[in-house]
């Protein structure tokens, strides 16, 4: 593979018509911090700006897809909540013009799940587990997930996953239409790459128009992202949320079904 770039724990490299983005922070279960969000935002801009890039593959190194936001970034109220890298990342994700294919190997937590509703195709490993623990931490789900999750899987299951914060496996994700297919841990990335190559070979204009129509009302998605973000920022100033975050850093219970620790995120 050519034209490899590295920005801390996000690896970006060209692979013919594909842009490959790899989350590479396995020691922290691939939790995403500010600089990692910035690197992915730049990669998205690169893909949209370069005509030769026809699709993006997002994958990870190590045993997990991502444990979500690095909660260290939220221990204090945000200085500028409207310009925070995590928020700019979900804005960029929603506005991305280049087709995006995700390979989810291992656990996906928080934004690791909500980002999947903005991907065009998603492939998961058999042992992948998914969880959106925002409410448990005293914060609000992000990335327009309060709009997109019920649209995709129905209100009943969306309520279970967003209010009760229940986890679910790859077979359930497949049944609900969150992922397109399930494969072995060592096979899922190649499955995603193959799908991305197929997208890259399609007529550009027809693919772009069909993709835009499939994604629906972009204004409604953008508005929900901003509404969630304002509530998220407000929640970070609340005493109960601060207490829950500090309790999280003090150590999650051993019974946590996803084995969360202070290294993991929402």
Steps between C-alpha positions, in 0.01 A plus 500: 500500500623844408491852639475392861454777754496474877348741750550361847254211544315549173666344195394633161622340179407486135418162349425564135157668486448443873599704802568268794456642851613281789436582867824388665493552877454144626650571843198726564257271317510749212326771703482820295655821631509851357801453275361175359175672410697777332693243295182331380338834415806579285481158336133553410584839349782340300266235363237751394759730342689241292316364199717188489367388842174316437428337840623489861556193718499561877647222713704448816808334645495270803204323656240780488346730242483790745403550863354837401587849618800530728322620813811688611392763248173546690619511860462879493223705334582581139664837434333529160236229462406618149853443368596186692681242280253219579211719386684614187570132426133403502417806290766395249376141509143607420616727217749254347459467123731201453346157563608361838530131589574389858663177621400444865729241656442465875309736727339824384389734778334842495603694191641171374136399451337833414748568219387179329162656419687743271693227318382369166595139576605334828658158555554352848691213652305213657614601848428872461298659776320835487399738777384862528548584870440876477207522743683279754776762502253787534548635147298511178548272198670676208539487119122539450456154649174598672364552148685236298488203737118485528471563126725203429397243760167625638407683817472192723858380450635856483349566844661183635844590370495877565309516831582167667845507335482125438778341297437274201703268280581471133212264422250750645668785311462299179136416573418865566677627189781685677764290322492347152680174575697319770834325447799366692716747691783467246265516202282799572743770381558326166123470458469876551786571260339281233170686537680836482677394180165407349364845592809668357439333162144635468413806284576796726197721426246219527655376823507848654138578410371166623699533821358850562144378449551199726633715782184713505453840663849629572364819659309300760811297582714814532239665724481195727880489529499859626208442737668195653832686525346789695338257745824299526698814590238602755505152655873525558439792739249306713599368842357153437692464173826617660450246779433218253807584295721511808355168617582360157863609535510345845434162336199337334339197663649165403151392392495754217405290193749679279782502753519876506775675694620858531678448167168457319244737378148599419 
